[in-house]
Amino acid sequence: MQNTQRDINLTFISSKGFDVYTTEGLNKALQWLKTADADNLMYGEPSGDEFDIMVGEMRRPALIESV
């Protein structure tokens, strides 16, 4: 079975501590995604690197859409 981009995005959101299997968990994730610093939208700890921040901002809409 091949993972879709949605599956990959939900795995990332789950790695940030959200329950992606419940409506409540998804709602909390959605609120976080809308307001989180873009540097937090990458795997690992925030680095402050401008490139990571730019990529995090580019990822935000796809992550929100997956929720």
HTML snippet that shows the backbone in 3Dmol.js (N, CA, C, O; Angstrom):
<script src="https://3Dmol.org/build/3Dmol-min.js"></script>
<div id="view" style="width:600px;height:400px;position:relative"></div>
<script>
const pdb = `
ATOM      1  N   MET A   1       0.843  -1.178   0.000  1.00  0.00           N
ATOM      2  CA  MET A   1       0.000   0.000   0.000  1.00  0.00           C
ATOM      3  C   MET A   1       0.894   1.249   0.000  1.00  0.00           C
ATOM      4  O   MET A   1       1.857   1.345   0.760  1.00  0.00           O
ATOM      5  N   GLN A   2       0.555   2.169  -0.849  1.00  0.00           N
ATOM      6  CA  GLN A   2       1.341   3.393  -0.979  1.00  0.00           C
ATOM      7  C   GLN A   2       0.697   4.517  -0.167  1.00  0.00           C
ATOM      8  O   GLN A   2      -0.521   4.698  -0.194  1.00  0.00           O
ATOM      9  N   ASN A   3       1.528   5.265   0.553  1.00  0.00           N
ATOM     10  CA  ASN A   3       1.027   6.391   1.327  1.00  0.00           C
ATOM     11  C   ASN A   3       0.739   7.574   0.419  1.00  0.00           C
ATOM     12  O   ASN A   3       1.498   7.855  -0.510  1.00  0.00           O
ATOM     13  N   THR A   4      -0.355   8.260   0.690  1.00  0.00           N
ATOM     14  CA  THR A   4      -0.684   9.480  -0.039  1.00  0.00           C
ATOM     15  C   THR A   4      -0.040  10.666   0.671  1.00  0.00           C
ATOM     16  O   THR A   4       0.448  10.534   1.794  1.00  0.00           O
ATOM     17  N   GLN A   5      -0.040  11.812   0.021  1.00  0.00           N
ATOM     18  CA  GLN A   5       0.487  13.016   0.667  1.00  0.00           C
ATOM     19  C   GLN A   5      -0.327  13.333   1.919  1.00  0.00           C
ATOM     20  O   GLN A   5       0.222  13.807   2.914  1.00  0.00           O
ATOM     21  N   ARG A   6      -1.625  13.077   1.874  1.00  0.00           N
ATOM     22  CA  ARG A   6      -2.473  13.302   3.051  1.00  0.00           C
ATOM     23  C   ARG A   6      -2.011  12.428   4.213  1.00  0.00           C
ATOM     24  O   ARG A   6      -1.918  12.899   5.346  1.00  0.00           O
ATOM     25  N   ASP A   7      -1.718  11.148   3.933  1.00  0.00           N
ATOM     26  CA  ASP A   7      -1.227  10.250   4.981  1.00  0.00           C
ATOM     27  C   ASP A   7       0.075  10.777   5.580  1.00  0.00           C
ATOM     28  O   ASP A   7       0.259  10.760   6.797  1.00  0.00           O
ATOM     29  N   ILE A   8       0.965  11.238   4.727  1.00  0.00           N
ATOM     30  CA  ILE A   8       2.252  11.771   5.179  1.00  0.00           C
ATOM     31  C   ILE A   8       2.029  13.015   6.039  1.00  0.00           C
ATOM     32  O   ILE A   8       2.665  13.173   7.081  1.00  0.00           O
ATOM     33  N   ASN A   9       1.131  13.893   5.606  1.00  0.00           N
ATOM     34  CA  ASN A   9       0.841  15.108   6.377  1.00  0.00           C
ATOM     35  C   ASN A   9       0.224  14.775   7.730  1.00  0.00           C
ATOM     36  O   ASN A   9       0.569  15.388   8.740  1.00  0.00           O
ATOM     37  N   LEU A  10      -0.683  13.808   7.753  1.00  0.00           N
ATOM     38  CA  LEU A  10      -1.309  13.430   9.027  1.00  0.00           C
ATOM     39  C   LEU A  10      -0.296  12.768   9.963  1.00  0.00           C
ATOM     40  O   LEU A  10      -0.387  12.924  11.180  1.00  0.00           O
ATOM     41  N   THR A  11       0.658  12.038   9.409  1.00  0.00           N
ATOM     42  CA  THR A  11       1.727  11.461  10.228  1.00  0.00           C
ATOM     43  C   THR A  11       2.552  12.570  10.861  1.00  0.00           C
ATOM     44  O   THR A  11       2.911  12.488  12.035  1.00  0.00           O
ATOM     45  N   PHE A  12       2.857  13.615  10.081  1.00  0.00           N
ATOM     46  CA  PHE A  12       3.594  14.759  10.617  1.00  0.00           C
ATOM     47  C   PHE A  12       2.801  15.415  11.749  1.00  0.00           C
ATOM     48  O   PHE A  12       3.350  15.683  12.818  1.00  0.00           O
ATOM     49  N   ILE A  13       1.515  15.671  11.519  1.00  0.00           N
ATOM     50  CA  ILE A  13       0.675  16.321  12.532  1.00  0.00           C
ATOM     51  C   ILE A  13       0.618  15.456  13.791  1.00  0.00           C
ATOM     52  O   ILE A  13       0.672  15.975  14.906  1.00  0.00           O
ATOM     53  N   SER A  14       0.511  14.162  13.615  1.00  0.00           N
ATOM     54  CA  SER A  14       0.520  13.246  14.755  1.00  0.00           C
ATOM     55  C   SER A  14       1.845  13.331  15.514  1.00  0.00           C
ATOM     56  O   SER A  14       1.863  13.253  16.742  1.00  0.00           O
ATOM     57  N   SER A  15       2.950  13.491  14.785  1.00  0.00           N
ATOM     58  CA  SER A  15       4.268  13.592  15.440  1.00  0.00           C
ATOM     59  C   SER A  15       4.380  14.842  16.306  1.00  0.00           C
ATOM     60  O   SER A  15       5.231  14.914  17.192  1.00  0.00           O
ATOM     61  N   LYS A  16       3.522  15.823  16.047  1.00  0.00           N
ATOM     62  CA  LYS A  16       3.508  17.046  16.847  1.00  0.00           C
ATOM     63  C   LYS A  16       2.590  16.917  18.065  1.00  0.00           C
ATOM     64  O   LYS A  16       2.403  17.875  18.816  1.00  0.00           O
ATOM     65  N   GLY A  17       2.016  15.716  18.253  1.00  0.00           N
ATOM     66  CA  GLY A  17       1.250  15.447  19.467  1.00  0.00           C
ATOM     67  C   GLY A  17      -0.258  15.502  19.324  1.00  0.00           C
ATOM     68  O   GLY A  17      -0.970  15.475  20.328  1.00  0.00           O
ATOM     69  N   PHE A  18      -0.760  15.578  18.108  1.00  0.00           N
ATOM     70  CA  PHE A  18      -2.204  15.669  17.901  1.00  0.00           C
ATOM     71  C   PHE A  18      -2.776  14.305  17.546  1.00  0.00           C
ATOM     72  O   PHE A  18      -2.150  13.520  16.834  1.00  0.00           O
ATOM     73  N   ASP A  19      -3.984  14.032  18.057  1.00  0.00           N
ATOM     74  CA  ASP A  19      -4.690  12.792  17.747  1.00  0.00           C
ATOM     75  C   ASP A  19      -5.429  12.992  16.421  1.00  0.00           C
ATOM     76  O   ASP A  19      -6.457  13.668  16.363  1.00  0.00           O
ATOM     77  N   VAL A  20      -4.895  12.401  15.378  1.00  0.00           N
ATOM     78  CA  VAL A  20      -5.481  12.604  14.048  1.00  0.00           C
ATOM     79  C   VAL A  20      -6.637  11.641  13.765  1.00  0.00           C
ATOM     80  O   VAL A  20      -7.165  11.598  12.654  1.00  0.00           O
ATOM     81  N   TYR A  21      -7.021  10.873  14.785  1.00  0.00           N
ATOM     82  CA  TYR A  21      -8.104   9.909  14.615  1.00  0.00           C
ATOM     83  C   TYR A  21      -9.401  10.362  15.261  1.00  0.00           C
ATOM     84  O   TYR A  21     -10.399   9.641  15.223  1.00  0.00           O
ATOM     85  N   THR A  22      -9.397  11.557  15.858  1.00  0.00           N
ATOM     86  CA  THR A  22     -10.624  12.064  16.463  1.00  0.00           C
ATOM     87  C   THR A  22     -10.923  13.464  15.930  1.00  0.00           C
ATOM     88  O   THR A  22     -10.017  14.195  15.527  1.00  0.00           O
ATOM     89  N   THR A  23     -12.178  13.815  15.933  1.00  0.00           N
ATOM     90  CA  THR A  23     -12.584  15.151  15.506  1.00  0.00           C
ATOM     91  C   THR A  23     -11.976  16.204  16.420  1.00  0.00           C
ATOM     92  O   THR A  23     -11.513  17.245  15.953  1.00  0.00           O
ATOM     93  N   GLU A  24     -11.976  15.937  17.708  1.00  0.00           N
ATOM     94  CA  GLU A  24     -11.403  16.896  18.659  1.00  0.00           C
ATOM     95  C   GLU A  24      -9.911  17.112  18.385  1.00  0.00           C
ATOM     96  O   GLU A  24      -9.434  18.247  18.374  1.00  0.00           O
ATOM     97  N   GLY A  25      -9.186  16.024  18.166  1.00  0.00           N
ATOM     98  CA  GLY A  25      -7.763  16.140  17.881  1.00  0.00           C
ATOM     99  C   GLY A  25      -7.490  16.890  16.589  1.00  0.00           C
ATOM    100  O   GLY A  25      -6.561  17.694  16.518  1.00  0.00           O
ATOM    101  N   LEU A  26      -8.294  16.630  15.570  1.00  0.00           N
ATOM    102  CA  LEU A  26      -8.128  17.321  14.292  1.00  0.00           C
ATOM    103  C   LEU A  26      -8.465  18.807  14.418  1.00  0.00           C
ATOM    104  O   LEU A  26      -7.802  19.648  13.812  1.00  0.00           O
ATOM    105  N   ASN A  27      -9.491  19.129  15.203  1.00  0.00           N
ATOM    106  CA  ASN A  27      -9.831  20.539  15.413  1.00  0.00           C
ATOM    107  C   ASN A  27      -8.703  21.275  16.128  1.00  0.00           C
ATOM    108  O   ASN A  27      -8.376  22.410  15.780  1.00  0.00           O
ATOM    109  N   LYS A  28      -8.107  20.622  17.132  1.00  0.00           N
ATOM    110  CA  LYS A  28      -6.979  21.235  17.837  1.00  0.00           C
ATOM    111  C   LYS A  28      -5.799  21.417  16.884  1.00  0.00           C
ATOM    112  O   LYS A  28      -5.130  22.450  16.908  1.00  0.00           O
ATOM    113  N   ALA A  29      -5.550  20.418  16.055  1.00  0.00           N
ATOM    114  CA  ALA A  29      -4.453  20.508  15.085  1.00  0.00           C
ATOM    115  C   ALA A  29      -4.701  21.639  14.101  1.00  0.00           C
ATOM    116  O   ALA A  29      -3.777  22.376  13.755  1.00  0.00           O
ATOM    117  N   LEU A  30      -5.935  21.782  13.648  1.00  0.00           N
ATOM    118  CA  LEU A  30      -6.273  22.838  12.697  1.00  0.00           C
ATOM    119  C   LEU A  30      -6.014  24.214  13.294  1.00  0.00           C
ATOM    120  O   LEU A  30      -5.440  25.081  12.636  1.00  0.00           O
ATOM    121  N   GLN A  31      -6.432  24.414  14.529  1.00  0.00           N
ATOM    122  CA  GLN A  31      -6.186  25.710  15.183  1.00  0.00           C
ATOM    123  C   GLN A  31      -4.693  25.969  15.322  1.00  0.00           C
ATOM    124  O   GLN A  31      -4.229  27.087  15.100  1.00  0.00           O
ATOM    125  N   TRP A  32      -3.942  24.939  15.688  1.00  0.00           N
ATOM    126  CA  TRP A  32      -2.493  25.081  15.817  1.00  0.00           C
ATOM    127  C   TRP A  32      -1.856  25.413  14.462  1.00  0.00           C
ATOM    128  O   TRP A  32      -0.997  26.290  14.368  1.00  0.00           O
ATOM    129  N   LEU A  33      -2.288  24.701  13.420  1.00  0.00           N
ATOM    130  CA  LEU A  33      -1.712  24.932  12.089  1.00  0.00           C
ATOM    131  C   LEU A  33      -1.945  26.357  11.600  1.00  0.00           C
ATOM    132  O   LEU A  33      -1.097  26.933  10.918  1.00  0.00           O
ATOM    133  N   LYS A  34      -3.079  26.912  11.947  1.00  0.00           N
ATOM    134  CA  LYS A  34      -3.399  28.277  11.507  1.00  0.00           C
ATOM    135  C   LYS A  34      -2.539  29.329  12.192  1.00  0.00           C
ATOM    136  O   LYS A  34      -2.321  30.406  11.637  1.00  0.00           O
ATOM    137  N   THR A  35      -2.046  29.029  13.394  1.00  0.00           N
ATOM    138  CA  THR A  35      -1.351  30.058  14.167  1.00  0.00           C
ATOM    139  C   THR A  35       0.114  29.737  14.471  1.00  0.00           C
ATOM    140  O   THR A  35       0.848  30.605  14.945  1.00  0.00           O
ATOM    141  N   ALA A  36       0.540  28.523  14.209  1.00  0.00           N
ATOM    142  CA  ALA A  36       1.904  28.111  14.569  1.00  0.00           C
ATOM    143  C   ALA A  36       2.943  28.896  13.779  1.00  0.00           C
ATOM    144  O   ALA A  36       2.739  29.242  12.615  1.00  0.00           O
ATOM    145  N   ASP A  37       4.054  29.164  14.438  1.00  0.00           N
ATOM    146  CA  ASP A  37       5.198  29.740  13.748  1.00  0.00           C
ATOM    147  C   ASP A  37       5.612  28.760  12.651  1.00  0.00           C
ATOM    148  O   ASP A  37       5.672  27.554  12.887  1.00  0.00           O
ATOM    149  N   ALA A  38       5.892  29.262  11.476  1.00  0.00           N
ATOM    150  CA  ALA A  38       6.218  28.409  10.329  1.00  0.00           C
ATOM    151  C   ALA A  38       7.408  27.506  10.610  1.00  0.00           C
ATOM    152  O   ALA A  38       7.508  26.421  10.036  1.00  0.00           O
ATOM    153  N   ASP A  39       8.299  27.927  11.472  1.00  0.00           N
ATOM    154  CA  ASP A  39       9.467  27.117  11.817  1.00  0.00           C
ATOM    155  C   ASP A  39       9.058  25.836  12.542  1.00  0.00           C
ATOM    156  O   ASP A  39       9.816  24.866  12.555  1.00  0.00           O
ATOM    157  N   ASN A  40       7.875  25.820  13.142  1.00  0.00           N
ATOM    158  CA  ASN A  40       7.371  24.626  13.823  1.00  0.00           C
ATOM    159  C   ASN A  40       6.684  23.658  12.869  1.00  0.00           C
ATOM    160  O   ASN A  40       6.285  22.569  13.280  1.00  0.00           O
ATOM    161  N   LEU A  41       6.540  24.036  11.608  1.00  0.00           N
ATOM    162  CA  LEU A  41       5.850  23.192  10.647  1.00  0.00           C
ATOM    163  C   LEU A  41       6.810  22.287   9.881  1.00  0.00           C
ATOM    164  O   LEU A  41       6.495  21.784   8.802  1.00  0.00           O
ATOM    165  N   MET A  42       7.977  22.095  10.464  1.00  0.00           N
ATOM    166  CA  MET A  42       8.991  21.212   9.913  1.00  0.00           C
ATOM    167  C   MET A  42       9.259  20.118  10.944  1.00  0.00           C
ATOM    168  O   MET A  42       8.984  20.299  12.130  1.00  0.00           O
ATOM    169  N   TYR A  43       9.795  18.984  10.493  1.00  0.00           N
ATOM    170  CA  TYR A  43      10.215  17.938  11.436  1.00  0.00           C
ATOM    171  C   TYR A  43      11.369  18.459  12.267  1.00  0.00           C
ATOM    172  O   TYR A  43      12.156  19.281  11.797  1.00  0.00           O
ATOM    173  N   GLY A  44      11.473  17.994  13.482  1.00  0.00           N
ATOM    174  CA  GLY A  44      12.564  18.385  14.359  1.00  0.00           C
ATOM    175  C   GLY A  44      12.252  19.668  15.100  1.00  0.00           C
ATOM    176  O   GLY A  44      11.150  20.212  15.018  1.00  0.00           O
ATOM    177  N   GLU A  45      13.231  20.123  15.809  1.00  0.00           N
ATOM    178  CA  GLU A  45      13.104  21.344  16.597  1.00  0.00           C
ATOM    179  C   GLU A  45      13.227  22.565  15.695  1.00  0.00           C
ATOM    180  O   GLU A  45      13.940  22.517  14.693  1.00  0.00           O
ATOM    181  N   PRO A  46      12.547  23.661  16.030  1.00  0.00           N
ATOM    182  CA  PRO A  46      12.693  24.889  15.251  1.00  0.00           C
ATOM    183  C   PRO A  46      14.163  25.311  15.208  1.00  0.00           C
ATOM    184  O   PRO A  46      14.866  25.268  16.218  1.00  0.00           O
ATOM    185  N   SER A  47      14.609  25.717  14.027  1.00  0.00           N
ATOM    186  CA  SER A  47      16.018  26.055  13.856  1.00  0.00           C
ATOM    187  C   SER A  47      16.257  27.553  13.735  1.00  0.00           C
ATOM    188  O   SER A  47      17.367  28.036  13.955  1.00  0.00           O
ATOM    189  N   GLY A  48      15.195  28.286  13.379  1.00  0.00           N
ATOM    190  CA  GLY A  48      15.371  29.712  13.127  1.00  0.00           C
ATOM    191  C   GLY A  48      15.931  29.997  11.748  1.00  0.00           C
ATOM    192  O   GLY A  48      16.105  31.155  11.368  1.00  0.00           O
ATOM    193  N   ASP A  49      16.211  28.946  11.002  1.00  0.00           N
ATOM    194  CA  ASP A  49      16.757  29.092   9.663  1.00  0.00           C
ATOM    195  C   ASP A  49      15.706  29.675   8.720  1.00  0.00           C
ATOM    196  O   ASP A  49      14.570  29.201   8.682  1.00  0.00           O
ATOM    197  N   GLU A  50      16.079  30.688   7.972  1.00  0.00           N
ATOM    198  CA  GLU A  50      15.134  31.358   7.071  1.00  0.00           C
ATOM    199  C   GLU A  50      14.548  30.399   6.038  1.00  0.00           C
ATOM    200  O   GLU A  50      13.376  30.515   5.682  1.00  0.00           O
ATOM    201  N   PHE A  51      15.348  29.459   5.556  1.00  0.00           N
ATOM    202  CA  PHE A  51      14.857  28.497   4.571  1.00  0.00           C
ATOM    203  C   PHE A  51      13.778  27.612   5.187  1.00  0.00           C
ATOM    204  O   PHE A  51      12.741  27.380   4.566  1.00  0.00           O
ATOM    205  N   ASP A  52      14.015  27.113   6.409  1.00  0.00           N
ATOM    206  CA  ASP A  52      13.020  26.281   7.089  1.00  0.00           C
ATOM    207  C   ASP A  52      11.723  27.051   7.310  1.00  0.00           C
ATOM    208  O   ASP A  52      10.635  26.497   7.155  1.00  0.00           O
ATOM    209  N   ILE A  53      11.835  28.309   7.667  1.00  0.00           N
ATOM    210  CA  ILE A  53      10.651  29.138   7.878  1.00  0.00           C
ATOM    211  C   ILE A  53       9.881  29.307   6.568  1.00  0.00           C
ATOM    212  O   ILE A  53       8.653  29.226   6.553  1.00  0.00           O
ATOM    213  N   MET A  54      10.595  29.539   5.477  1.00  0.00           N
ATOM    214  CA  MET A  54       9.953  29.693   4.170  1.00  0.00           C
ATOM    215  C   MET A  54       9.247  28.395   3.759  1.00  0.00           C
ATOM    216  O   MET A  54       8.105  28.426   3.300  1.00  0.00           O
ATOM    217  N   VAL A  55       9.920  27.271   3.924  1.00  0.00           N
ATOM    218  CA  VAL A  55       9.316  25.988   3.559  1.00  0.00           C
ATOM    219  C   VAL A  55       8.134  25.674   4.471  1.00  0.00           C
ATOM    220  O   VAL A  55       7.126  25.138   4.013  1.00  0.00           O
ATOM    221  N   GLY A  56       8.248  26.000   5.747  1.00  0.00           N
ATOM    222  CA  GLY A  56       7.140  25.801   6.671  1.00  0.00           C
ATOM    223  C   GLY A  56       5.904  26.574   6.245  1.00  0.00           C
ATOM    224  O   GLY A  56       4.789  26.056   6.313  1.00  0.00           O
ATOM    225  N   GLU A  57       6.096  27.812   5.805  1.00  0.00           N
ATOM    226  CA  GLU A  57       4.965  28.616   5.307  1.00  0.00           C
ATOM    227  C   GLU A  57       4.367  27.992   4.060  1.00  0.00           C
ATOM    228  O   GLU A  57       3.151  28.023   3.868  1.00  0.00           O
ATOM    229  N   MET A  58       5.207  27.430   3.220  1.00  0.00           N
ATOM    230  CA  MET A  58       4.710  26.784   2.002  1.00  0.00           C
ATOM    231  C   MET A  58       3.951  25.505   2.337  1.00  0.00           C
ATOM    232  O   MET A  58       3.022  25.137   1.618  1.00  0.00           O
ATOM    233  N   ARG A  59       4.324  24.826   3.406  1.00  0.00           N
ATOM    234  CA  ARG A  59       3.659  23.585   3.820  1.00  0.00           C
ATOM    235  C   ARG A  59       2.316  23.837   4.489  1.00  0.00           C
ATOM    236  O   ARG A  59       1.425  22.990   4.428  1.00  0.00           O
ATOM    237  N   ARG A  60       2.164  24.995   5.126  1.00  0.00           N
ATOM    238  CA  ARG A  60       0.970  25.266   5.928  1.00  0.00           C
ATOM    239  C   ARG A  60      -0.339  24.965   5.186  1.00  0.00           C
ATOM    240  O   ARG A  60      -1.170  24.237   5.729  1.00  0.00           O
ATOM    241  N   PRO A  61      -0.563  25.487   3.977  1.00  0.00           N
ATOM    242  CA  PRO A  61      -1.842  25.226   3.306  1.00  0.00           C
ATOM    243  C   PRO A  61      -2.096  23.734   3.050  1.00  0.00           C
ATOM    244  O   PRO A  61      -3.229  23.269   3.176  1.00  0.00           O
ATOM    245  N   ALA A  62      -1.061  22.998   2.698  1.00  0.00           N
ATOM    246  CA  ALA A  62      -1.230  21.559   2.441  1.00  0.00           C
ATOM    247  C   ALA A  62      -1.560  20.814   3.729  1.00  0.00           C
ATOM    248  O   ALA A  62      -2.386  19.901   3.730  1.00  0.00           O
ATOM    249  N   LEU A  63      -0.916  21.203   4.817  1.00  0.00           N
ATOM    250  CA  LEU A  63      -1.209  20.565   6.104  1.00  0.00           C
ATOM    251  C   LEU A  63      -2.644  20.858   6.536  1.00  0.00           C
ATOM    252  O   LEU A  63      -3.353  19.969   7.008  1.00  0.00           O
ATOM    253  N   ILE A  64      -3.061  22.104   6.372  1.00  0.00           N
ATOM    254  CA  ILE A  64      -4.434  22.482   6.726  1.00  0.00           C
ATOM    255  C   ILE A  64      -5.429  21.711   5.867  1.00  0.00           C
ATOM    256  O   ILE A  64      -6.437  21.221   6.376  1.00  0.00           O
ATOM    257  N   GLU A  65      -5.157  21.601   4.588  1.00  0.00           N
ATOM    258  CA  GLU A  65      -6.051  20.876   3.684  1.00  0.00           C
ATOM    259  C   GLU A  65      -6.160  19.403   4.077  1.00  0.00           C
ATOM    260  O   GLU A  65      -7.230  18.808   3.950  1.00  0.00           O
ATOM    261  N   SER A  66      -5.084  18.824   4.543  1.00  0.00           N
ATOM    262  CA  SER A  66      -5.098  17.412   4.948  1.00  0.00           C
ATOM    263  C   SER A  66      -5.989  17.181   6.164  1.00  0.00           C
ATOM    264  O   SER A  66      -6.580  16.113   6.318  1.00  0.00           O
ATOM    265  N   VAL A  67      -6.079  18.193   7.027  1.00  0.00           N
ATOM    266  CA  VAL A  67      -6.931  18.079   8.212  1.00  0.00           C
ATOM    267  C   VAL A  67      -8.383  18.187   7.778  1.00  0.00           C
ATOM    268  O   VAL A  67      -9.284  18.118   8.613  1.00  0.00           O
TER     269      VAL A  67
END
`;
const viewer = $3Dmol.createViewer("view");
viewer.addModel(pdb, "pdb");
viewer.setStyle({}, {cartoon: {color: "spectrum"}});
viewer.zoomTo();
viewer.render();
</script>
